[in-house]
Amino acid sequence: MPIPDLVHQDSQTNETKPRRGAQSARITFTNNCPYTIWPGTLTANQKPQLATTGFELASKVSTSLDAQAPWKGRFWARTGCSTDASGRFSCATADCASGQVTCNGNGAIPPASLVEINIVENGGQDFYDVSLVDGFNLPVSVSTEGGSGECKTSSCPANVNAVCQAELQLKAADGSVIACKSACIAFN
């Protein structure tokens, strides 16, 4: 299963490798899946949200958002999304329940594969990771390009849905497994 990529890029220098104390960063989303996804964004600590909190991203397309340091938040990809006859938008996985393409401060409803990024200003250490704490809905990776340092890709490249235990499975109406719950979510 192809992996959507998220790339952290310094928008002042146009370098894509995180560096100490970046003043801002460009975060690029690339959909490597053979179908459309709808990324969602959530800023932590009640800071202002990014320019958009959700958008449609067709297969093999990229788009970028800028974040001013300090910034901390998470991203996820929603799948199986549609708008009903009343105009309400919803997704089969990782929906944010806003009723719109934008999430407007709402996080993903688990299960959702997450990318978390923390951009620190003035000499601090930026960091990023892939988290399955809220379960899994599709493979995802976050990487850096250019710049200096030895930042590595963080990813979950496997299709966990293909090996998800029955008690953790989230199934579509046709019976196919579309996401895998975390044990904490499934058993609480």
N, C-alpha and C positions, 0 to 999 in steps of 0.2 A: 504494500500500500504506500503510495507516495506521501511525502511529509511536507506540510506547510512550514515554511521557514520564517523566522523573525530575526532581523539583523539590527543591531544597535550601531548607530553611526553618529559621530560628532558633527553637528550641522554648521559649526563655525569653521572647522578645518576640512570638512567633507571626508574625514577619515572615518572608517567604519569599525575600527577597533576601539573598545572602551579604553579610556585612559584615566589617570588620576585626576579628579577634580574637573570633569567636563562641565562646562557652563550650560550646555544643551546637548541634546542627542536627537538624531533622526532614527526612527524605528521603522524599518521596511518590512512589510508583510508580503510574502510570496506564496501563492497557492500552487503547490505541486501536485495537488489531487486532481483526478480526472473529472471532477464535478465542482460546482460552485460551493463556497463556504461563506459564512457571515461572521467575520471576526468581531469579538466584543472586547471592550477595554474598560478597566475600572482603576481609578486612581485611589491609592491608599491615603489614610490620614486626612480625609476630607479636604484635600487640596483641590484646586480647580481641575476639572476633567480635561482631557486632551481635546483637540479641535472636534473630534467626533468620538462617540462612545460605541459605535457599531456601524458596520458597512458591509456591502456585498462585495465579494471578491471572486471573480470568475476563474476558472481553471487556467493555469499558466500565466496569470497576471500578477503584477506587483503594485503596491501603493505604499506611501510613507506618511508618517505622522511625526511631528516635532514635539519634544518634551523639554521643558526648561528645568535645569537643576536648581534645587534638589527635586527629584521626582521619584516616586515609588508606586508600582502598580502591577497589574496582571492583565494578561490577554488570554483569550481562548477562541476556538473556532466552533461556531454553531453549524449544525448540519440539518438537512431535511426541512428547510424553512419555507414558509408560504404565508400568503395573506388570505384570510377568509373573506366571505361575502360582505361582512360588516367592516372590513378594512383592518382587522386585527392581525398583526404579524406574530407568528410563533414558529418555534423550531422543534424538531424531534429530539435533538440532543443539545445540551448546554444552553438552553433558552434562558433569557434574562427576565422574562415575564413583564416587559415594559409595554408589550402590545405594538411595538414599533421596531424598526431596524436598529435604531439607536437604543442603547441600554440605559442611558440617563441616570447613571449612578447605581444601577443594579448589577450584582455579580451574576455569574453563571449558576444555574440550577444544576447540581451534580446529577450524573457523572459528567465531568469535563476535564480534559487534559489542559493543564495550565502552563503558561510561561510567565515567570515573575522577573521583574527588572527593578533595580534600585540604582538611580543615577545620583551620585553624591557630588557636591560642589567643593571647590577650594582644597584640593589635595586629598580628599577622601577616596576610598576604593569603591568603584562601581562594581555591581555584581548582577548575575542573572542565573536562572535555573529553569529546568522543566520539573513540574510537580504533578504527581498523580494522587495527591492527598484527597482530592475531590473525585477520584475515579478517572476513567479513561473513555474518550469518545473517538479519537483518531490520533495517529502518530503526529508528533510535532518536534521541531528542533529550534534552537536559538543559537546563532553563531555571530562571530565578528569578522570583519574584513579590513585589511589595511592597518595602518597605525603601527604601534610598537607593542612589545609585550608578548606573552605566550598564552593568550586567552584561547580556550578550547571550546568546541561545540558541545552544548548540552542537549541531549535528545532522548526521546523514546521512539526509536524507529520501528519497533515491532507493532504488528496489528494485534494488540491484546484482545480485541473482540473475538478473534479466531480461537483463542484458548481460554476464554473466560469461563469460570466455573458456573454451573447452572444457577446457583443461588445468588450470583452477583450480576447476572445478565439483565440488560434492559433490551426488550425486543420491540421491533416494529410490528405493525398490524399483520404483516405477512409472515411473522415468526422469525425473521432474521435478527441477529444480534447487532444492535447499533451502538451499544455502549456497555461498559463494564463498571459496576459500582465498586467503590472501595468497601472493604469489610466493615469499617466504622459506619458507613452510610447504610449498608445492607442490613446490619444486625442491631442497629439502634432504633 
